[in-house]
Structures are given as C-alpha cells and as structure tokens.
Amino acid sequence: MAGNSKRIYLIGFMGSGKTSLVKRLANKLGYEWRDIDADIESATEMDIPAIFSEHGEDYFRKLEAQFLRTTGLEENMVVSCGGGTPCFEGNMLWMNENGITIYLEMTPKAIYSRIKDQLETRPLLQKIPEDKLLDHITEMLEQRLPFYEQSQLTISGLTYKLPELVETIKSR
Ligand code: S3P
C-alpha cells in the first residue's frame, strides 16, 4: 500500500502554507480535502489553543493520531496535517504506509515572518518572546526534520509549481 496516491498527506512546520496548498491541490486533482486541526476543532467544539490549555499537549496528540487514522477510510483525498503530526504516535510511518507524503519545506526565517503576527492560534509559540522566536523556530524545526525528511516528496514552500506537483503525483 506504500505510496498509495489516493491519499495525500501534506506535512510541514506551522506557517509553511499547508492550508492554502491543500485546497489548491485537491481542486487540481479533483479530490476532497481535510484538515486534521479543523476536524479536531469541530468534533470537540473547542479551538486548538483551548484544547492545549484545558487538556494539555498529550491529550491533543492522542486526538490528532486518532483523527489522522480516520483518513485511512477515505480515498481521493488530500489531508493537511498539523506541524507536529509527523512527530508523534508513529504517525509518519502510518502516513507513509497509507498514502503519499509531501513535505512543504520552508526556512526558519520565512516561517518566522509568516507567523509572527498570528501567534494567538499557535499554543506552542504563543508564550515565546518575539526576540527569541526565530531561534525557537530554528531549534524546533531542527528537532522535527528527522520526521519531515521521511516524506516521499519534498517541495519548496516558497517556489513550488502546482502543475509540476500534480504531474509528479499522477505519475506515481
Ligand atoms: C502544531 C501545529 C498546529 C496545531 C497545533 C500544534 C505543532 O498546526 O496542530 O497548534 O505541533 O506544530 P499548524 O501547523 O496548521 O499551525
């Protein structure tokens, strides 16, 4: 089942552009799309920061892994994961066995400038002072790279070309 093109998982750090790409890619392929964070928010009727503050990160990671696995029942679907999804609960292995994984790569500086004004929706970065934010992102990204790098495809979040990506997926 490895590399099953009927399911595509978009992974990458917070702010790397997964939410926008999931819709554009699904549209081009004629697939449905899902967003794991949005699914969790609608099922729990809580937003992500509230889940972290009321129940803690471990609880969120369990939910995330459960919702991710429900996508295994779907076909012709592009799934946008949270930035941490590949790094917990054996999720990266599971995604690689159940679909095509695409890592949307972006430098810490680009991530920093894209998310510095949207920290209220990101519980893991909310409390970091702005002058330490770039270093913090750099460190977190370094820790997560071993997981992100297990993806089957890697594209640049800043310069990828959608038609080329679609062709690559179709040829698999
Ligand atoms: C997280 C990223 C968030 C969300 C949660 C945890 C992470 O998703 O799942 O705040 O661990 O990087 P986005 O990458 O969509 O911001």
Boltz pocket constraint, residues with backbone or C-beta under 6 A from the ligand:
constraints:
  - pocket:
      binder: B
      contacts: [[A, 12], [A, 13], [A, 14], [A, 15], [A, 37], [A, 48], [A, 81], [A, 82], [A, 83], [A, 84], [A, 85], [A, 121], [A, 122], [A, 123], [A, 124]]
      max_distance: 6.0
